């Protein structure tokens, strides 16, 4: 099988090397066009923050001998930054499996990453738009998307939060039914706090309040994420109308003590309050968790959720591998069907089936001698019709078909509906 | 017809078992096939159960309220029916296993021990009594469900508080929804019990000559009604919410169960017919 993959990812190269081979959406069309022009019949480039992978079918007559990565690196004028060991390459079914592994998320830095499907989709859409894909890569792309969808729907590889900010937002959804009726307050301006606020916003949070010792920082966040600003000194008073408190303050003492919180709970009619304490050292008195309807979670508690979810995702990997093997077998079968011999046999069988069915339908009109003559006659007609295309297909092919021949085979199979026919027979 | 009734009597516990098995597989193991069949199985079981109740009523010429085992079958149906309505309304199917265990055991006991009484007292053939019993049963079914939701709330509350993220945390709906479901069930149960008490009080002087308002079961029911009235008042007027109101829901059900068991086992009165 003449499909190949050349790649660099988080396992083979550090970020400072990987980033030198990252291609933006604007760069992709030019790079693909130049690759295709040189030595490739088909090519598609997947470039994300954790990987750059080139899937390609060499042009006829081009051998896959010399390393390809210098050509790719040359597109970024950064050949000197790379070494052989930064790259991996796969051929044939191994290349197919690699894309299936990527798209299912089991090859991602964060196991089960859900964004990768869209990234692969965009990469192949770009290759298609620039006329860089053909029969093989189009089929590979479509089946890869199918693998991605099956992995998500038939396993739990993408379930559960695997970042602190996402885990905090998920936890909020386990306490409150409708976040659009809830108010959250972010005190401090740590990066994780900001991301948590962003995730909550993404879950349709009703209102966001920001408080920071440096008021300008809070105002900046309110401008970016949307929300109102209160003075840092007043944040405890605001708890009356707050359902989610995210605390990310640099402080050596607790910014909220348990007695103060107990008092605040009274003022808010004891309605549930979810507190995410991301600060180190902790910002909120841990004793606050003993107060009724207060759910206090610090960084360790959130990491516990992440660890649980990651181990659950790891347990799903064998299920995903099973899906990959199933789909790889289907792809291999499809590819084998592009060989000349089986197609000729199937085409003959298809024509013969039609002929014998029609002859059978009308055989009662003829006596036995005439019936035999009709049978012979129709067989000859079919043989003559098929003779020229069969000879042209056979000519110049050895045991394995060339890509040009495969293209012809593909169109013959498509025109005469041979794949559908084979599919029905397999089902029967 | 007799054959069909007898067949359903055997089939119903099996159907309920199949239903809770599907709900359990879907909840604890996320089995997709179980997820797909559980709700149709529940509705099929309920349809069979309704058919069984109708056939039995037609066959014996009275509503199935003449023995404790007929009542258990009705109780089983009402809990399943109320749960099915909640599932339809909330579109949440995760809690079925915890609730449908009750109909399974009620129906199992009923199917094992149900016998037709030789002679039915005329008092048990009253339609007004039938209405009283049905509303009381639906009321008890609703407070049973309310207590189950209360219990699930407390389990999830504990999981979240203690950062213990078990399958309960992963599969159950959020705390607010559980509280809302429990409250809706409590309110429905309270209203139905109110109807049952009022209908009972109207029916009582007409049907029984030597009735007494100090009958233990009557007093027990009124006491349960008062507990729920106080609970609802605490929520609506005093603004109780969250864990405290859920504890009250579970405690109210425990007291109801306990007091009714004590009354049925140790006291006699006009309110005992079999």
Contacts between the chains, C-beta under 8 A, distances in Angstrom:
chain1	res1	chain2	res2	distance
A	154	B	32	7.4
A	156	B	30	6.8
A	160	B	170	7.7
A	171	B	160	7.1
A	173	B	174	6.3
A	174	B	156	7.4
A	174	B	160	6.3
A	174	B	169	6.7
A	174	B	174	5.1
A	174	B	175	7.0
A	175	B	160	6.7
A	175	B	174	6.0
A	175	B	175	5.1
A	175	B	176	6.8
A	176	B	174	6.3
A	176	B	175	7.7
A	176	B	176	5.3
A	177	B	173	7.9
A	177	B	174	5.3
A	177	B	176	3.9
A	177	B	177	4.7
A	177	B	180	7.1
A	178	B	176	7.7
A	269	B	239	4.7
A	269	B	241	7.4
A	270	B	239	7.5
A	270	B	240	7.6
A	270	B	241	6.6
A	270	B	242	6.6
A	270	B	244	7.4
A	271	B	241	5.9
A	271	B	242	7.1
A	272	B	175	6.9
A	272	B	176	7.6
A	272	B	241	7.7
A	272	B	242	5.4
A	289	B	161	6.5
A	292	B	242	6.7
A	292	B	243	5.6
A	292	B	244	6.5
A	293	B	241	7.5
A	293	B	242	4.1
A	293	B	243	6.1
A	295	B	160	5.5
A	295	B	161	6.2
A	297	B	163	6.7
A	300	B	163	8.0
A	301	B	163	4.1
A	304	B	163	5.4
A	304	B	165	6.9
A	305	B	163	7.7
A	305	B	165	5.7
A	308	B	165	5.3
